[in-house]
Amino acid sequence: MGFIAQLRKEKMEAMKSKDSLRGGLISLLLSALTLKEKEEQRALTQAEEFQIVQRELKQTKETLDTTPVDRVALIEETKKKIEILESYLPKQLSKEELVKEIQIIMEELNLEATNQNRGTLTKEVLSKFAGRTDGKSVNIVLQELLS
């Protein structure tokens, strides 16, 4: 079963159980995925689907960061959304795994640990581990490794 079909099934289940938070979030994902498919005029790859989920996750985390502390209900709802979105992504690489993988890529490409290679390394890591890490995590690890 494809990812979109799985989401449609889960949306129906959420509607039956009257889980409006999950149902609304799945609707948002479905609309983003189907819009991208229409734009591309083809079925999306798994990596492209993960990119869309990661984009939604990033936006939700940014919302959490900008939410005033006194809006407790909104903060709790946003945290639940983050949990739901993360459940659709594969297990994320830990910081230690990311450091190890970046070092392997540096050896494979014969790159030195300099800021001049940051762009190349970022591109390689994000393409190799699409859906398993994000640009912010990669940037943080590279900042530590290349300084």
N, C-alpha and C positions, 0 to 999 in steps of 0.2 A: 504494500500500500504506500502510495506517495505521501509526501509531507502535507500537501494541500488536502488530500483526501482524509488524512489522519486529523488534521485541524477541523475539517468540516464535521467529522464524527464527534470529536471532542466538544465542538460548539453545540451540537444537538444534545449531548449529555449534560452540558452546563445549563442549557435552557431547561431541560427536564428537571434538573435539580435546583433550578432557580438561583444559580450562581451567576449573578449579573456581572460581577467583577471579571471572572474568568471568561464568560461569554463575550463581554465587550472587548476584552483584550484579544481574544482569538479573532473576533470580527475585524479588529484593527490589523492584525497580522495577515488575515486572509485578503483584505482589500489591498494591502501593500504588495503582497505576493502576486495576486492576479493582475494588478496594475503593471508590475514589472514584466510579467509574462506577456501582456498585451503590447507593451513598449518594445520588447525584444522579439515579439512574434514567434516565440518558441517556448518550449518547456524550460524551466530554470534548472540549473545544476544544483547539486546539494550544497556546494560552496556558496553559490549565489543566495540560496535560501537562508543559509546560516548568516550571511552578511546582512540580510534584511532583519533577521531576528536580533543580531548584534546591534544594528543601528537603533532599533526600537529600545533595546536594553540600555544603550548609552543615553538615549534621550530621557528614559525613565530615571536613570541614575542622576542625570543633571537636574531633573525636576526635584528629586529628593534633596539634592544639595542646596537648591535655591528655596526650598520650602521653609517658611518661618517655623521656629521651634515650638511656638504655641499652637500650631495646627496639628495636634497629635493624631486626630482621625485621618487626616490626609497623609501624614507620614506613614502610618500603619498600612493604609491602602496601597501606597506607593511601594512599600517593602514587599507586600504580597504580590504586586505586579512583577517586581524584580525576580522573586522566587519562581513565578510561573514562567517568565521569559527564560530564565536560566535552565528550567527543566527541558526546554526545547533545544538547547545547545549541547554538544558533546562535552565531556569532562574537560574543564579548562586546565591549561598547563600551569603548574605552580611556578613560583619565582625561581626555585632551584632548577626545575626542569627546563625553564626558559633559558637560564644562564648556560646550562649544559648544551642545549641545542644551538644557541648562538655561537658558542665556542666551536662546536662541530662544523657549523657553516663557515666560520672564519677559517678553519683549517682546510676545508674542502676548496674554498675559493682563494686560498693563500692571501687573505686580507690581514692587515695589521690592525691593532686596536687603536685606531685614530678616529677623530670626528669626521674626517673626510670620507670614511667608509660607512657612516651612519645610515645614509639613504639606501645604499646597496643592501646593507644588512637588514634594515627594516623591511624593504621590499621582499627579500628572500624569505624572511621569517613569516611575514604575513601571508605570502603565497603558499608556503609549505604547510603552515598550520592554520589555514582558513577555518574559522569557526571555533578554534581551540584557544585562541588568544586574541587580544585586541591591540590596536596601535598604542594606546596609552601605556599598557603593561610593557610592551616591547620597548617603548621610549624610555620608561623608567629604568629598566634593566640595562639598556644600552648606555644610558647616562652614567650608571655606576661602573660599567665595564670599560667605557672609553675615557674615563677621567683619570 
